[in-house]
Amino acid sequence: MVERTTEACKKVIEEAIAKTQMIMHGHSNLRFTPAEYQRFHQCAYDLCSSNRALEGVNAMWLFGKFRGSLEDAILSMVLPSLADKTDAPLLRELIVMWSNYKSMAKWLARFFEYLERHNNRSYTGFVSLSEVSLMCFKELINQERMGLYVDRDLLKNALLVFTEICGSEGGSYYEAFEKAMLSETANHYSSLAQHLLLYESLKDYIQKYYWCVNQEKEIANYYLSPGMESKLLKVVKFHMIDQMMERLEEKHIAENCGITTDYQEGELLRVASLGVVTAN
């Protein structure tokens, strides 16, 4: 009797998993009737409590099905859907898939609620996806820095997804993200400074510097934590002004033939070196 009941419950659990997987196939608004919810929840409970001798074995089986169904969703549905996409389409698909994945996991957790008594509710996934998507995120930020159009809401939502993916380690993830962001920012402005020194006048260089500062303020205020603005601006100033000061002064002298001094350009350079941002 126990074996027949166990097998019957396992079939019901398979049915529950199969239906939740429909969410990953695009049925994001899928709902379960009260009768279905009760039947799935009851079978999970019966598997773990109907026979004390089998309680641990059935709980491990149930947890294996819970975790296995989530892993299968990632490997068979999420990864293939992202494989041929890059940049904005990749992030857009990731956001949709992550939303569907959360919905699927939510329903499974409700059905398998009894597993919480066995401390088997911990699941971490998408680590590799967050790493790949972080690179994509940085590339899109750089596109915006170069004046190209990007979907700001998409980037903001993607960053929220990455942080949420890491769960309780969200803080450490965001710290890693900030470090990568600052490194990418330094590379971008170091390269930009070299280019501008070669092809722009000193006046245009300083104006470009102010434009970059204001742009980084916008980026920080829209996407990032409050403390990131000052960090980004320090990076911009260091690579465009501090590190280039000697060459900028030489450029100032060269443009004035070493004889006269343009007060406006000299004053702009002095103000920039102090880190003061003016409107224009």
N, C-alpha and C positions, 0 to 999 in steps of 0.2 A: 504493500500500500504506500509506504514511504517513497519507494523508488518511482512508482507510477506518478505520485504527486510531484516529486522532484522533477521528473521529465516533463510533465505537463507545465509546470511553472517555468522551466527553462525555455519551452517553446513560446510561452507568452512573452518572456523577456526578449527573445529573438524578434518577436513581432514588434515590441516597443522600440527596439533599436532600429529596425528596418524603417519604421514610420518616422522616427526622428531624423534619419538620414535623408529623408525627402527634403528637409529644410536646406541641406547643403546642395541639393539639386535645383534650388531656385524657389522652393515653396516657403519663402520666408515668413509668410503669415499663417503657417500651419498651426492649428490649435487641436487640442484633445478634448473630447467630451468628458464630463464628470465620470461617466461609467468607465471609459478607457483609463482615465487617470487612476481611479480606484482599483481597477483590475491589475494594472501594471505595478502599482505601489504595493498592493497586497501580495502579489506573487514574489516580489523582491523580499518582502518581510517574511513570507512563509519559507522561502529558501533558507533563510538564516536563522529561523527560530522554531521551525516545526520539529526538528530533531537535534538535540544538543550535541550528539555525537558527530553530526554532519555540519553543524553550524559553521565551524571554521573553514571546512572544505568548500561549502557552498558560498560562503562570503568571499573567499578567494576567487572562486569561479566568477561570481558576480562582478567583483572588482576587475577581473581580467577582461570581462566583456565590456565593462564601462570604459576602461582605459583603451582597450583594443579598438573599440568603435571610434573613439576620438582620434587615435593614431591613424586608423584607416581613412578617416575623413581628411586628414592632412595629406597623407601620402597619395590617395587615389583621386581626391577632388581638388584640394587647395593648391598643391604644388603644380599639377598639370595645368590648372587654370592660369597660373602665373608664369609658366615656363617661357611662353613666347611673347611676353610683354616687358616693356621697359618704361622708365620715366613715369609720366602722369598716368598712363593706362595701368601700369603695374600697381601704383599706389591706390588707384580707384578700385581695382579688382581686389586688392588686399583688404580694403575697408569693407567691401561688401562681404567677402569671405569671412572676415573676422566677426562681423555682425551675425552672420548665419551660424558660424561655429559657436559663438556664445549662446545663441538661442538653442542650438542642439544640445550643448553641454548643460544648459539650465534645465531643460526638460529631463534629460537623463539623470541629473542630480536629484531632481524631485522624485523620480520613480525609484531611484536606488538610495533614498534617504537613509535607510537603515544602515547603510555602510558607514555612516559617520561614527557609529558606535565602535567600529573596528579601526578608526583612524586611517581609512583608506580613501580619503577624499582629495588628496594632493595630486595635482597634475600640472606639469609644466611643459609647454611646447612652444613652437614657433620661434625658437632661439635663432635658428639659421635664417629664417625669414626676416627677423628684425635686423640682423646684420646686413643682409642683402638690401633691404629696404632703406636702411640708414644711408648707404652709399647713394641710393637713388634720391633720397631726400636732400642730401648735400649737393648733388648735381643740380637739382631744381632750384635750390637757394642761389647757386652761382648763376643760373640762367636769369634769375630776377636781378641779381647784381649787375648783370651785363645789359639790363634794360629789356629783356625779353619777357613776354607775358607768361605768367604762371598762375595756376589756380590756388590762391592763398588759403581758401577754406579747405581745400584738399590737403595741403601740406599740414595745416593745423590739426585736422582730424587724424592724419597719418601719425603725427607725433603723439597724439593722445593714445592711438592704438598701440604704438610701440611701448609706451610707458605702461599701459594696462596689461600688455602681454606678459610683462615681467612680474606682475602681481606684487607680492610683498617686497620684491627687490627693485620696485620702481624707482626708488631714490638713487640707488647705485647705478641703475641704468641711465637715469637722467644725467648723473654726474659724468658717466662715460660719454653720453651724447654731447654734453657741453664741451668736454675735452676735445672730442672729434670735430665739433663745430668750430671751436677756436683755432684748431690746427688748420682746418680747411680755409678759414678766414685769413689766417696769416699767409698761407700759400698764395691765395688769390690776390691779396693786396701787395705782397712782395713782388709778384709778377707784374701787376698793374703799374706799380711805381716805376719799375724799370722801363716799361713801355712808354709811359707818359713822359719820362725824362728825355727820351730820345726824340719824341715826335711832337711834344706840346711846349708852348711858351711857359715861363714861370707863372704868369698870371692865370693861364688856363689850367695849369697844374694845381694851383691852390684852389681855384674854383671847383675843380673836379674833386679835390680832397673834401671840401665842404659838402658837396653833393653826396659823396660816399658816406660821410658821417651821418647826414640826415637820413639816408637810405637805411643804414644799419639801425638807426633809432626806430624806424618804422618796422623793420624786420623783428627786432627784439620785442617791441611792444605788441606785435601781432602774434608771434609764435611762442616766445620764450618766457622764462621766469624773470621777475623784476630785476634781479641782480645781474642778468646777462648783458644789459645795455652797456653798463660801464666797462665790462670786460671786453665787449666787442669794440667799443670806441678806443680803448687803450691799444688794442691790436692794430686798428686802423692808423692811429696816430704814430705808433712806433714804426710801422713799416712804410708809411708814406711821408712822415715828417722827421721823426727822431733819427731813424737809421739813414735817412737821405739828406740830413741837414747840410753836411759839408758839400755835397754835390749840388744841392739847391742854391747854396750861397755862391758857389762857383758859376752856376747858371745865371744867377742874378747879375754878377759882375760881367760875365761874357756878353749878356744881352745888352748891357749898357756900355760896352766897349772898354770897361775898366776906367771910364772917365767920369761919367755922370751917374747919379743914383736916382732911380724912379722911386719916389717916396711911397706911392700907393703899393707897389709890388713889395718893397721892403717891409712896409707895415703889415701887409697880408702875411708875409712869411713870419714876422715876429709874433703876430697873434696866433697863427697856426702852431708855432712852436710851444706856445703857452697852453695849448689845448682848448682855446676859447672858440666856440662855434657861433658864428654870426649868421644872420638870416640869409644873406647872399654874399 
